[in-house]
Every structure is written in structure tokens, then in C-alpha cells.
Amino acid sequence: MEAKSPASKIRFDGFEVDRSTRELRKHGSRLKLSEQPFQALVLLLDRAGELVTREEFQKRLWTDGVFVDFERGLNKVINRLREVLGDDADHPRYIETLPQRGYRFIGELRVDPLPAPPAPAIKIPLDAVLPPSPAGIGRRSVIFGAAGAAALATGFAGWRWWLRSRIESIAVLPLDNLSGDPGQEFFADGMTDELTGELARIQSLRVISRTSAMRYKGARKKPLTEIARELHVDAIVEGSVVRVGGRVRITAQLSRAADDGLIWSERYERDVAEVLTLQNEVARAIAMQVRRHVAPETRRPRRVSPEAHETYLRAYAAIYQGPLGIPHSVELFRKTLELDPDNANANAGLAEALCYAGIFSLRPSEETCPEARKLARRALELDDASASAHNVLADVKKGYDWDLTGAEAEYRRALELNPSHLLTRLWFAEMWSRLGRFDEAVAESRRAGALDPLSPVGHINLALILWRAGRFDEAIVASHRALEITPGVVNAWWWQGLAHAGKRNFGKAVECLQTAEAMNPAPMTLGYLGHVLGLAGQRAQAVEILSRLRTISATRYVGPTNFAAVYAGMADREAAFEWMEVAFQRRNGGAHVMRTPLFDSFRDDRRYPDFLKRTGVA
């Protein structure tokens, strides 16, 4: 933020810089600072968020060209500044060193507005100061009333401008791939995701998730003001990415949603190995424009293997394909770590993919959870600010350790580090529903939905929670909204079908789950279908589902809770509890389904409260 006048004052974290008196104060107390460090501070503040080169410092601080050892002199000036500000070169809050290049101010500023110009003199007639007559009173009322109205109008206009200019929410639109190679679309999309993730670490800034933003890929004819209105954001980041050989270039710009006004624009170019540094620089530059703090870096962005980074981006692209893409995602993350074992993001990414494998019964939890825990801990050793790693630890504590108190602590830590981490909010909401704390679950789910307004994901999560709460009509509405956005989402059909079953509308319930089966006849889909068939009295068809599950289990993993769900629908308590005990002994994360409408009819069984207590949801 640049000061507009030598008379203006600049403030940050209790400090005040007054260029008119050449003073630096903290909480009103004057700090001793000689001329050169003061001028260096002013230069940094004038160019806040931007690189100030060593040559620019030389021209400002040694205007007569007389200096004995410039490098030593500049280091002394910066060290003195850091001493006075209480800053740390290794973990800077205010002055960041860009090796061999210069320095940058990274704190959050507030600049006093310029004093208003003096109001023009108003000539008051002599009779205005004489004892008033009725007519005189009227004239003075008009004069002073007009002046007051003008001042009020000016103040209101300023207030309205301030409201319009505030940026509390932002969306990163898909970066355009300008490489000329359609095969590089994954790289442009991956860079969009990474930049979104960097911005999401800005405290108190709501950042729209990639799934909603990606809906505008290839459809950029729509005005930015309209896009912003649909996403409910104050500002939009857009731009392009080009990768040619070993170089990558990003062009980014930040626009205000209210009037499509350009706030900031810049171009960056780096070696592909420095892509993490590039992403970090763009995010910090945008953070300065929205005047927010970026989460402090525990480690400097590191150089990465271009091949490893490309494989990493492909791995995350596979995760976004849903259950069918999870096995390929696991494979690609493993390859990334073979190429770059100290990649914190890849360690956290593989851990997340393994959690998904357990959630969708693709692999047993007794295999996925211990490995996911180990990977998440390794990610935190490499980067203790990884929200994804804390989110994975929360999921393992929740579904494998039965430690929901520990899970809550990990979810909260993840959200401290990244308030816009969509997956954390979704999984946190699901945890509250396991405990029967449905008000908290719904509130957290709606917060997730606000981060992803154009995606079915938030509506699906909400439908699941509402179904568990027994609010079947609302669950049907939420799942229907998800299907309006994306008709082919299998789990939206799950919750709609189960909600209809909760209303005893078994014909509609079977229809919904058969639709899901046609899309993806996975064990979870079959388990829910068999449950509803059993409730509907169609025992033969339910038994056939059990037979299909046994056949599938001969070639791949089938979670024990899928068998238990079918037996519960058939009211076979002994078989249902037997399979749920298998789930518990194998630490299967699906064991929590005991506290859902699937087992409502078993609540009077003495084994029911004991099972809830053992799985931590009592």
C-alpha cells in the first residue's frame, strides 16, 4: 500500500510512521531510529508487498553516491530496522529477505486518509449575526443545513466506497492454459488448485473451493460481476499459465466484484523446479492487496523435481474423479514420493487418498489408517502448517482409534491453519453427526457449502447429516439440489433413497438406489439397496444382494458393514450384530453406522448401547 502524501501516517501492529516529523512510534512512544533506517522503512512501506531491490536502496540511502561498502552498509541498516521492529530474519513478520535480490515488507498496513481540503469560506450576511428575525432564522437554517447535508453526503459516499472496496471473500478462476498443448490442461488446473490452496491459508478470508470455480473453465464470456454474484465473492483472481520446457510463467490479476475494476496485475516467471516459490509469491502479493495476513511459513518454499510435481498434480486430479479415481490416485502419489520423498504435500495427499479408500470400502481400514497416520505425521515433520495432514490425523482418530475428542482437536487445528479447507469442514460436520450433535453438524456443513456453492458436494454432505438426524424431508431436498447440479452423483441417490425409506416410501426408495446401482454397483450401493429391499419386505431380493456381495468379496475387499446393513433391513439382529462386531475388531471406520437410521429398530437391544460406547459415539 503506498502512502499518497508526505503528511500521511502509516500504521501496522501498533507502530506508526509519520513522515512529516520523521518519527517512528509504538503505542505512542517514540522509537530511536536514525535517518538511513527510517528512509529504508519508508521505502519498504511505500512498496509494501513488492520487491525493493538492493539497487533501489542504494539510490535512496546513498543519494550522493558516497559509500565505502554498500553491501555491509545495507545489511547494517536492515538489521537495525529489524532490531527496532522486533523482527526475525529467519521467521519474518515484517521484512522478508529475497536472497541476492533485495527485501520486501510483508506486514499488514493501515494508511491514514489525507486530511480533507479546507471548506470554502462561506460569506454570512451581517443580518445573520444580528438579533434574529423570523426571516433571519430561516436563512441561517438553509445555510448551515446545506453545509451539514454536504458533509453528511460526503461521509456517506466514503462509507459506501469503503464497504464496496472490502475484500472478505475471493475465488480463483481456472487459469488459462496458453501452452498450446491440450495435454497441459492438467498442469494449468493443478496450478489453479495450488494457488487456491495458498490463498486459503489467509486468515479470515473466505476462499471458494476449486470444484465450484472449475465450473467456469472454458466459459469465460460471462461477465466477472455475474460470476462473482453466483459465487458470492468480493473479488476474483484470473490469469494464465504457460509451461515451456523448464520454465513456467503465471500472469495473474485481481479484480473487484462490484464493478469489475482491476485492483492488481502482475506476471511471474520461474524455473519449474521453483514452482512452489512462484505460487507463494503470487499468493502473498494478492494477500497484500486484500490486506490480510498469510499464515507464517515454517519452511521456505523448496525446489521440486518437475517430474515429481507433474505426477503430484495428476494424483490430485485423480482424487477429484471420485471413488473410481482413488486407486489411480494412490498409485500416482506413491510414484511422486519415489521421485521426491521429502514432499510434504505428496505425503499428505497420499494419506488423504488412503482415507478415501477406507471411506468407500475400497481397502480395509486396518491397512489404510496406520499408513495414512504415518504419512500425515511425516508431512507435518516437513511442514507443520499442513492443514491436510491434520485433517487426515483427525479422520484416523475418528474412524480407527474411536477417539473423537482427539479428532475434534485435529479438525480445529486444521481450520486454524486453513479456514477455507473444504474437506476438513465436510469431515468435521460428519463427526458431529456421529455424536448426535446435529445442530453443530448442520452448521458446519452449511459453512462447507458456502465455500463450494456451485458443487453438489456440500448438498450431499448436508443430505447425509439430515438423514442421520431423521429429518427425511429436508434430506430429500438437499440430495435433490445436489442432483440438479450433477445428476450422476451416486451418493446423492444413496441419501435420497434412504430418506424415502425413512418415510416408509419404499417404492421410491428402491427406485433411487437402483438408479445408484446402475451408475456404480459398488459394495456400499449394494448394501444400502439390500437394506431397503429388506425393509420393503422383498426378502428374496435382499438375499440375492447378500449373494452378490459374497461373490464380490472373493476378488476384492467388501466392508463388513455392507453385510450388516442388509441383515438389519431384514430384521436379522444376530447376523447384523455379528457383522458389526467384525467391523469393530477390524477397526473398520464404517462401524459408526450403528448410530444411524439403519439400526434404529435395534435400539432396544442390550448390545446396542455397548457397541456405541466401544466405538466412542455413545
N, C-alpha and C positions, 0 to 999 in steps of 0.2 A: 504494500500500500504506500503510495507516495504522498508526502506532505505537499500541500499546494502553496504554502507561503512560509517565509522565514518566521512569521509570527505564530504559526500553528504549533500546537503541542502534540506530542505523540506519547501514548501510554501503553505499557504492557506489563502484566503481572506485578503491579504496584510501583513500577518505575515510571518516571515522567521525564521526557526530554523536551526542554524549552530552548529552541534555537535563538529566540530573541535575547535571552540572557546568557546563553551558552552554559546552561546548567543541567545536571542530571540529578534527579531526586528520587528517593524511595520512601513512599508513605510520608511525603512532606519533608523528609530530612535530606539535606544536600550531601551528595557524594563527591569526593575529591577526584577529579578527572582532568588531566592536562589537555592541552589543545589538540594534539595529534590523535589520541584515543577518542576524544569527543567527536572530531571530524570523521574518524573511521566509523564510529557508531552511527552518525547521521547518514553517511553514505550507505551503510548497510540497511538502515531503516527506510531510506528513500527507495531502495531497490529490494524491499522485503520479498522473499521467495525466489529471488533471481540470483544468479551467479554474479559476484563482483570480482573481476579478475585482479590479479596482482598488479598488472599494469595500470588499471584504473585507480587502485590505491596509491600507486606511485605518483600519478599525476595530481591526485587530490592532496596528498600529505606532504609531498616534496615539490611544491609548485615552482621553486626556483632551480630545481634540478640538482641541488647540492645535497648529496648524501654519501656517506662513506661505504656502508654495507647495507644495501636496500633490503635484502632477504632477512638479515638479522634484525634490522630496524622494524620491518613489518611484523615479524614474529613477536617482537617485544611489545608492539602496540596491541596486537590481538590478545596476547597473554594478559596484558594489563586490563583490557576490556573484560575478559573472562573472569579475572580476579574480582573486579568491582561488581560484576553481574552475578557472581556465584555460579558461573557456568563450568562445564566439564568438557574438555576436548574429546574424550572417548565416548561420552554419552551426552551430547549437547542438547540443551533446551532452547538456546537462542542462536549461537553462532556455529554453523556447521562448516567444517573444512572439506573442500573438494581438492584432493591432492594434486599438486602441480598446476592447479588452475586458479584457485582463489578461495573465497568464503561466501557464505550465504546466511542471511538471517531467517530463521525458521520459526520464531515465536509468533504469537497472535497479537496484532496491534489494534489500537483504537486511536484514531486521529480526531482531535477536536475540530469542529467545523469552524470555518473562518467567521470572524465577527461580522455581523450584518452591517452593511454600509449605513452611515447616519441618515436618518429620515430627513427628507427635505423640510426646510423651515416652513412653518405654516403661519401666515400673517393673520393675526387676530385683530379684528376691528376694535377700536377704542371702546365702543359701547359694550364689548364683551367683558371688560373688566370693571365697568361701572355697575352700580346697583341694578340688578336685572329688572327688566320689564318683562311682561309675558312674552313679547316678541323676542327679546334677547335670550330668554331661556330656550326658546325653540331653535335659535340659530346656533347656540353653543352645543345643543344636543346633536344637531346634524353634524357639526364639525368634529366633535370628539367621537361621536358614534361611528362616523365614516372611518376615522383613523383606527378605532378598535376593530371594526369589521375587516379592514385591510390586514391588520396584524393577525387576526384570527384566521383569515383565509390563507395567509402565507404559512402560518403554523400548520394548518390542516393539510395544505399541499405537501409540506415537508414530511409530515407524518404518513401521508398516503404513499409518498415516494419510498420512505423507509420500509413500510410494510411490503411494497411491491418488490423491493430490492433484496429482501432477506432470502437466504437460501437455506432451507432446512431439510430439503429432500432433493434427490438427484437421480437421474437414470443415465446409464451408458448405453447408447445405441450401438448395434453391431458395427464394428469398424469395417470399412470397405476394403476388399482385397484388390489392390491395384497392381499386383504382380503379373497379371495377365495369364496366370496359371490357375484354372479351376481347382486343381489338386491342392492348392494352398489355402482353400477356404477354411480348413480346419485350423490353420495357423492364425488366420485373422480372427476366427471365432474364439480360439484359445486366448489370444491377446485381449480380446474384449472381456472374457471371463476373468483373466488375471487382473486387469485394470479395475474391474468391478470389485474384485476381492480386496485390492489395495485401498480403494475408496471406502469400502465398508468398514475399515478399521478406524475411520474418523469418528470420534465420539459425538454423539447427539445428532448425527446426520443420517437420515433415512435413505438408504440406497436400494433401489429397485433390483430384484434378482434377475439373473440372466434369462430365465425362462420367459418372463414377461417381455423383457427388452428384445429378445430374439424374434418376437413376432413381427418386428419391423424390419427384419432382414430382407433386403431386396424390394422393399415397399416404401422408399424414401420420398415419394412425391407428396406424401401427406405433410401439411404444414407442421412445423415444430410445435407451434402453440396448441394444435389439436392433439398431437402425440402427448404433450405434457399434461393436457387436460385428462386424457384417457388413463395416464399413469399416475395422476395426482402428484406431480412433482413441480418444484420451483425452478429447476434448471435441468439442462440436458447437455451431455457430452457426446460429441460425434467426431468422426475423423476417419483416417485411413491408415493402413499398414502395408508396407512393401518389404518383402524379403527377397533380396537378390544376392546369390552367393552367400558370403559370410557376413553380410550387412543387413540390418533391419532398420527401417525408418517409420516413425509414427508421426502423423500430423493430427493434432487434437485441438478442439475448440470447445469452449463453454459458452452456452447461450442462455439468456434469461427466458423463462417460460412465458411471462406475462406479455411480452411484446416482441419476442424473437430477437432481442438485442444481443449483439455479440459482447461478451464480457472479457474473454481472453482467448488467445490463439497462439500456438507455438508448434515448432517442428523439432523432433529429436532424432538423432541417428547414432547407432552404436553397432559394435560387433555383436553377432548373435549370442556369443558367449556372455555378453553383458546385458542380456535382455531383462534380467531381474532389476538391475540398476536403472535401466530405462523406465520400466514400469513404475518403480519407486519415485523417480524424478517427476514423471507426469502426475502421479497422484499427489505429491507434495505441492506441486505448482497449483493444482486445482484446489487443494486444501487452503492455500493462502488466499485464493480468490473468494472462497466461501467463508474465510476467516474462522476456520476450525482447527483443532489440534489433531495431528495424526498420531496414532499410537507410537510410542517411542520404539526405535529399532534396537533390539537386543543384540543383533549382529548386523554387520554391513551386508548389503546385497552381494552375493558371491557370483563369481563366474561359473557358468554351467556349460556342460557339453551340449552343443547344438543338437546332436542326435538324441541325447537323453531328454532334452527339453521337448523336442518334437514328439518323442514317444509318450512323454508325460501328458502333453496336450491331447494326443489321441486316446489315451487311457481315460481322461475325464469325459471326452466326447462319447465314449462307450457307456459310461455310467448314465449319461443323460438319455440313453436309449431305453432305460427301464430294466426290468428283470432279465430280458433276453440278452442285454448287453453286459450284464455283470461278469459272467465268466471271462469274456474277452478283456474286460477292463482289468480284472485281476492279473491276467496274463501280461498285459501291457505295463502295468505298474511294476510287476516283477522284473520285466526287461529294463525298465527305467532305472531301477535300483541296482541292477547288474552293471549298468553303464555309469551310474552316479550314486553310490551307496550313501553319501552324506547329504542327499537331497531331502530336506525336511518336508517339503510339500509332497514329494512322492511317497515318503514313509507314511504320512498322514492319509494320503489318497488311497494307498493300498489298504490301510487299516479301515477306512470308510467303506471301500468296496467289499471287504470281508464281512463287515457288519451287515451290509445289504444282502450278501449271500446267505447269512443266517436268518435275516428277517423274512426272506422269500423262500426259505426252506430249500435252498439250492445246495447247501452243505450243512452238516451238523454244527451246532453252536459249540460243542465241546472241542471242535477243531478250529473254528474261525475266531472265537473270542480270545483264547490265550495268545494267538498270533497277533490279533488286532491290538491287544493291550501292549504287547512288546513293541510293536511298530509305533504306536502312539507315544509311548514313553521315549523311544528313540527320536521321534520328531521333536519332542519337547526339549530333549538334550541339545538338539541342533538349533531350535528356535522356540524359546519358552513363551512366545506370544502367538503360538498357533492355536487359533480357536477350533479348527477342525480336529486337532489332536485331543483337546479337552472334550469335545463333543463325542469322540469315539470312546474315550475313557468313561464318560457318562453312560453310554449305551451298554458297555461291557458291565459296569457296576449294576445297571438296571436289570438287564436280561440274563446275566450269567452269575453274578455274585449275589443277586437278590438284595443288593444294598441300595435302596432308593434314597436314603439320606446322603450317601456319598455321591450318588448320581446327580442329585439336586445341586450339590456344591460344584460339581464339574460343569453342569449346564450353566450355572450362574457365572462361573469364571470364563467360559467361552463367550458369553454375551457381554461381559465386561470388555473383553478384547475385541469383539466384533459384534456390535449391537444389531447389525443387519445380516447376521449369519442365519439364513433361512432354515437350513436343516436342523440347527440347534433348536430353533423355536418350534419347529414341527415335532421333533422328538421329545422336547420338554413338555409340550402340550399333551402328547400321548402318555407320558409318565404320570401327569396329574390325573388322567382318566383311569389309569390302573389303580390309583389310590381312592377312586371315587370322588375326587375333588373336582367336580365337573365345571363349576364356575371358573376356577383358575384355568382349567384345560381349555374351555371355550375362549376365554380372554386371550390366552397365549396363541391359540390357533388363529384368532382374528388378527392378532399382531403379525403373524406369519403371512396371512392373506394380504395384508396391507403392503408387504414387501414384494408380493408376487400377484398383482391384481388381475393380470390377463392370462394366468395359467390355471389349469384345473387342480394343481397340487394342493393349494390352500383349502379349496372346497372339499376335496377328498378327505383331507385330514379332519376338517370340521364334521363331515358326514360320519366318519368313524367315531368321533367323540360323542356326537349326538346319539348315534345308535347305541353305544355303550351306556349312555345316560338314560336310555329308554324314551328319548324324545324322537319317536319314529317319524312323525310327520315332518319335523324340521330336518331330519337326516335325509329324507327323500328329496326335499327341496334342495339341500346342499349338493347332493350327488347329481341331481338333475342339472344344476348350474354347471357342475364340472363337465358333464356330458355335452352341454350346449357349447362349451369351449372346445372340447376334444372328444368326439363321440367314441373313439376307440380306446378309452382308458378303462382297463379291465377292473381295477379295484373300485372305481365309481359304481360299476354294476354290482360288485360284491355288496357294498353297504346299502345300495338301494334295494337289492333283493332281500337282504337280511332285515332291513327296516320294514318291508312289506310283510315279511314273515312275523315280525313282532306285532303287527296289526292283525295277524291271522288271515291275511290276504295271500294264501298260499299259491294260488294260481299265478298271480303277478310275480310273486317271489321266485317261483320256479322258472318263469319266463326270463326274468332278469339274469339269473345265474346260468341258465342255458346259453344266453347271449354271451356271457363272460366265458363260458366253456368253449364256445365256438371260436372265440378270439385267442384264448390261451388255456388249453386243458392242463394246467399245472396242478400239482397236488393241493395247493391251497384252494383253488377254484373248485376242484372236485370235492374237497372236504366240506366246503360251505354248501355246495349243491346237495351232497348226500345228507347233510343235516336238515335242510329244508324239506327234502323228499321224505325223510323220516317223520318230521313234524306233520307233514301233509297226509300221513297215513299210507304213503306209497312205499311200503316196506321192501317189496321185491326190487324196486329201482334203487333204493338205498343200499341194499345188499350187493347189487351189481356195482355200485360205486366202490364199495369196500374191496370187491374183487379186482377192480381196475387199479386201485391204489396198491394192492399187494403185487400185482403184475409189474407196475412201475418201479416198486421198491427193489425188484430183482436186478434192475440196471442202474438205478440212481437213488439218491437219498430222498426219503419221504419222511417229513417230520411226524412224530407220534401224535401231535395234537390234531393232525388231519384225520386220523382214525378215530380219535376221541370225539371229535365234533360230530362225525356220522353216528357213532353209538349214542351220543347224547340226544340227537334228534330222534333216534329210535327208542329212547327212554330205557336203554340198556345200561343201568347205572354201574354194574360190576365191570363190564368191559370198558366203559368210559373212564372210570377211576383207575383201572389197571393201566390204560394207555397214558393217562395223565401222570401216573407215578413213574412210568418210563421216561416221560418228558422231564420230570423233576430230576431223576437220577442222572440223566444225560445233560443236565443244565441247559435244557432247551429253552430259548427265550420265549417261545410261544406258550409256556406254561401259565402265563398270566391270563390266558383266555378263560380260565376258571371263573374269573370275576367279570364276566360279560354275559349278555343275554343268552349266549349259547348254553349256559349251565344254570339259568335261573330256576329251573324246576328242581335242581339238586340242593337248593339252599337249606332244606330241612334235614339233609343227611349229615350225620355227625362228622363225616370225613371232610366236609366242605370247609368249615372254619379252620380246621387243622392245616389243610392244604394252603389256604390263603396266608396263614401265619408263616408257614415254612418258605413261601415264595416272597415274603416281605410286603405283601399288599393288604394284609389284614388291618 
